[in-house]
Amino acid sequence: MDDYNVIIRPLITEQGMHFANTKGAYSFEVNKRANKTQIKNAVEKIYNVKVQKVRTANRKGKQRRRGKAIGETSSWKKAIVFLDPEFHIDLF
């Protein structure tokens, strides 16, 4: 899998900004088939940083209703990447 296909987008939330500033933890939406090693290599290559550890979580889609029809939003995978203390990502 290509490094640029592993990372879908950074997740910029209020809680994510707090963790980025205090703990050096950045969150990303990643490809559902990507493993921790692929995520680590992709972040290091794209952002030129040193990654300490990666935590992942599979997020289940939520049920949504439109009239009588019931559907579900897409499931997705979240990765929290912890960087070495001397590195940071400028997007956050």
N, C-alpha and C positions, 0 to 999 in steps of 0.2 A: 504494500500500500504506500502511495506517495505521501511525503511529509505534509504537503499542502492539502491533502484530502483527509488527513487525520483530524486536524483542528477545524471545526466548522465556524465557531465564533467565540469571542470572549463574552463571559456573562458579567455584565456591569450592573450590580445592585448595591444598595446601601450597605448591606451586610458584607458583601464582597469587597467593597472599598475599605471597610473597617479592617477586615482580615489582611488585605494587601498592605495597609499602612502599619499594622501592629505585628503581624506574624509572618509577612512575606508569602502569603498564600493567595494564589490567583486561580480563579475558576473559569473553565472553558466548557462549551458544548463540543463534544467530540463524536467521531464516527462510532456507531454502535459495535462495530467489529474490531475496533482498535484495542490493543492491550496496553498495559502500563509502560512497557519498554518502548513501544512505538510512540506513545504520547510524550514520554520524556525526550526521546530523540527529536521529535517534531518541534517541541517548544524550544529546546536548545538550539536547533538549527534556525528556526524562524526569528526568534527574539535575541539570539546571541547571549544567553544566560546559562548559568550552571544550576541544574535541578537537583535537589536533595532527595525528594520523595514525591510519589504520586498516589492519590487516593481517587477511586472511581465509585460511581453510584449509577445504577440503572433507574431512570425515572419513568414510571408508568404513566401512560396517557390518561387524561381525565374524561369522564363521561360528559357529553354535552347534548342538549335536547333542542330541537327546532320544531316546534309544533308537536306532532305525534312521533316523529322520527327521532330515534336515539342513536347517536354516534359516539365516537371516541377520538380525542386528539392523538397525535402520534406520540409514541414512546420515544425517549431519547436518553443519551448517556452524558453524564456530567463528570468532569475530572477536576480535582483540586490539586494544583501543582505548588509545592513548597520549594522556594529558591534559597540558595546560599545567602547569608546576611549581606554580603557586599554587592549583590545584584538586585535590580528591580526592573520592572517593565514599565515603559513610559505611557502606555495606553491608560493605565489605572491611576 
